[in-house]
Amino acid sequence: MDSVMFPKNEIVTFMIGGNFSADAGWKHKLRYHHGDYELIICVKGPINLLVGDETVTLNANDIYIVPPYTSMKGTEPSDRSIEFYWLHFLLPTKPAASQDQSQSLDNPHEIQNLIIDNSYHLQSLDELLILTHQLLAVDVSGTYSTQQQNLLMTLILTVIGNLANKTESDEKNRTVVNQLKEWIRANIYRSPTLTDIANETQLNRQYVSRLFKKFVGMSPKHYMIQLKIQTAQALLIRTNLSIKEISGYAYFSNDKLFMKQFKQVTGVTPSSFRSEYRKIYHNNQVIDPVLPIPEEITQKLDHDKDPGTPKES
């Protein structure tokens, strides 16, 4: 069983749970799950398990749901201290519809299912552990304690689904940003605008800008300027080209703009940078391959191992 599925308008039944910790050398005893599921939230690992016929290793921030009618046991002692939360629950007695039927877009009023894979790695457990502590702290002598526990258990499963979807979405967005970074390197010679960059992914300009700021730490425009400046720095160190020539080879429209932006980014003029760092090439003959160095300059560098005294502009 690869996932847990139940109608979103139904509540699961919490059975029992707790927190477990042990020193190095601990090994999980043999257990058999009858009709219940067990949610394991790993705080410290690794925890080495055999679930059915599947070998599982849980590390910090890993989530695993053991299905019913399944045996579970440790495969080898832990090599360090471990800690995890364990929560047993039952799915609603009302059967869930199939995924295709429940997630149909033709009928938005149709009841949908909550579908949770049996294993995840989350970026953070903070939100999940708050709910787990609340669940385990419920006073079972209270009138509505059972309902409260069931609601909290259902909420925990819902949060897992939301956090997992967010992680998957972030990975997709990170892939999009990396593709755009490569596209910018390949097209930097024409100084593409934000509109050009957005059109590449058929996304709106504001969304592309937000993605860049989230995953790169700067806007696409500033990323492109940084890339141009890094290219110029490499050429200042490894060639004897004039400042004006480097301005063109680093894809600036004119040398005045180049010198202005170079100083804004680095805090020094191109000439000062060259004077201070021009001996670096003696220890580093290779230019970073991700920099968009023009091919004719790259070919020249293959034959020019000692650029000599740089010419000033």
N, C-alpha and C positions, 0 to 999 in steps of 0.2 A: 504494500500500500504506500503510495507516494504522497498522498495528501489527505487532509481532513476536510470534510465538506458538510455543511448543514445550513438550513434556511436562515437568512439574516434576521428574520422576525421571531426566531426561536431562541430559547435560553438553554445553555448546557448545564449539566448538573455537576457541581463540585463534590468530590468524595472526601479526599484527605490530602494533606501535603505538609511540607516542612522544609527546613534548611539543613544541609548536611555538610560537614567538613571533616577532613582527616589529614593526618600527616603522610609524608612519603611512605610508600610501601603498601598503601591501601589498595584493595581489589574488590570490585563489586561482586556480591554474592549472587547466586543463581536465583532469578525471580521469573514468575510466569504471570502474564497479564491475561485475565479472563475476558470480561466484556468491556473493560475500561481502557482508556488512553492514559499515558503518563507524559506530561510535559516536563522536560529537563531543561533548566536554565543554568548554563555553566558560567560560574563566576571566575574560578581558577581551575586550570587543567594542566596537563592533559588527563582526560578520563578515557580509558581504553575499554571498549565494550564489544560484545558480539550480540547483535539484536537479530533474532531469527538466524539467518545465514549471512547477515551483512555485518562486516567489521566496521566499527564506528569509533572515531577518535574525536572527543569534544575538547575544544580549547576555550579560553576566555571569550565571552560574548557569543558563543555558539548556542543555538536553540535546537532541541531535538524532541520529536513526538514519537513515543513508542506506541505502536498500534495494539489493539486487543488481540487476544489469542496468540501471543508471541512470547517466547522466552527471551530473557536478557541476562547476561552474565559478564563479568570482567574477563579480559583476555590476558592481562599482565598487570603487575603492581605498578602504581604511579611512581614516578621518579622524583616527585616533589609534592608539597601539600596541595590538596584540592578542596574545592567548595562548589556546591550546586544547590539549586532549589528544585524540588520535585512536587508536582501537582497532578493528582489523579482526577479524571473527570469522565463523564458519560455524555455522549451526544444525545440530542433530543430524540424522543421515540418516533416523531414524525419523520419519515424518510425524506432525504433531500432529492430533488429532481436532478437529472443529468446536467452536466455543465452546459452543454449546448442549449438545452431547453431553458435552463434557469437564467442564462445570461443573454437570452434572445433580445435583440435590439428592436424587433418588430413590435413588441408589446412592453413598453417601459413600465407598465403597472404590474407586470408579472413579478412574483416573488423571486428575488435573486438569492444565490447561495454565497456564503462566506467560504472561500477555498484557501486553505493554508497548507503549504508544502510541509513535509515532515522534518525538514532541516533547513536552518538559515544561519548565516553569520551576520550579526547586527553591529553597526558602528558604535552604538551605545546601549547599555542596559538600564540607564537611569529611569526612564519613564516606566519600564516594565517592572523594575524592582520596587518602585513606589507602590504600584498596584498590588504586587505580590505580598509586600509587607502588610498592606491594608487587608488583604484577603486572610492572611494567617493570623491577623490580630483581631478578627471579628469575634465578639463574645458569643459563643455558641448557646448561651443561656437566654439570649434575647429572643423576643417574639418573632422578629423578622430576620433572624440571623441566617437561616437557610437560604431565603430569597436573596439576601445581601451577598452571601458567598457565591451563589450561582451567577448573579449579575456581574460580580467582580471577575469571576472566572471567564465569563463570556467576553467581558471587556478586555481581559488580558489577551485572549485569542484574537480579538479584533485589532488590538494595538500591534500584535506581532505581524498580522497581515498588512497593516498600514505601513509599519516600519520597513518591512521587507520590500513592499512596492516602492517605497521612497528610495531605498538603496538601489534597486534595479533601475529606477528612473535616473538616479545620479550617475550610474555607470553608463547608461545610454547617452546622457548629456555630456559626460566626460569624453566619450568616444567622438561625439559630434564636434566638440571643441578641439580635440587633437587633429581631426580631419581638417578643420578650418585653419589651424595653425600651419599644417603642411601646405594647404592651398595658398595661404598668405606668403609662405616662403617661395613657392613656385611662381607667384604672380607679383612679387614685391617690386619688380622692375617697372610696373605701371602704377604703383601706389594706389591700390584699390580702395574705394570708399567703403563706408559701413554698408551702404546700399548694395554694392557689389558683393561684399562678403555675405550679407543676408540672403541675397538672391541665390547664392551657391547652395544653400540649404533650404530655400523656399520658406524661410522663417522671417518674421518681422524684425526690423532693425533694433527695436527696444529689447526684444527677447534675446537676440544674439549678444547685445551689449551686456545684459544681465548675466548671461552664461559665462562670458569671458571674465567679468569681474569676479564671479564666484569661483571659477576653476583656475584662472590665470592670475587673478589679483589686480588686473588692470583692464582698461577698455581695449577693443581691437586696435584703435588708432595708436594708443600708447604702446601696445605690444609691437606694432609695426615700426614705430620710432625706435624702440629698444633694439629690435632686430637690425635695423639700419645702423644704429650706433655701434653695436657689437661687431658688425661687418667692418665698419670704418676702423674700429680699434685694432682688429686683426690686420687690416691692410697697413695701418700706421706702423705697426710693429714689424711686419714681415716684408714690407716692400719699401722701395725708395721713391715711390710715386709722390708727386706734389700734393699738397692739401687740396688744390682744386681738382686734380685728377681723382683723388680718393672720394671727394664729394660726389662725383658722377658715378664712380664704380660702386658706391654705397647707396645709390638710387635716390639721392637728393636732387631736387629740381635746380638748385643753385648753391654755390659755395657759401654765400652769406647765411642762408637758412641752415645749412649744415653746421657752420661754426656756432650759430646761435643755439641750436638744439643740442649740439654736442656738449657745450658748456652747461646748459640747463640740466642735462642728465648726469654728466660726470663731475661737474664742478670745476673743470679745467678746460683750456683751449686744446684743439687738436695738436698744435705744436708742442705745448707743454706736456701733453700725454705722451707724445712720441719721444721727447727728450728724456722723460722719466723712465719709460719702459722699453726703449728701443733695443736694449740688450737681452730682453727676454727670449728672442728668437734663438739665441745661442743654446738655450736649454730646452726649447720647445719648437721643433721644426714643423709640427703638424697644426694646421688650422682646423678648428672645430668643423666637422663635416656637415653639421646642421645649419651652419651659416650660409646664406645665399651668395657666396663669392662668385663673381662672373667667371665663366669657364676660361676665357682668355687669360685672366689673371692667375687662375689655378694652374694652368699649363705652364705659365711663366715661372711660377714658384717652384715647379718640379725641377727646373734647370737652374734656379737662382737660390742656392743654399746660403749665400751670404749677401744680403742686399746692400751691404756697405753703408756709407754715410748717407742718411736720408737727405733729399733735397727739400729745402724750405719753399713754401709758396711765394 
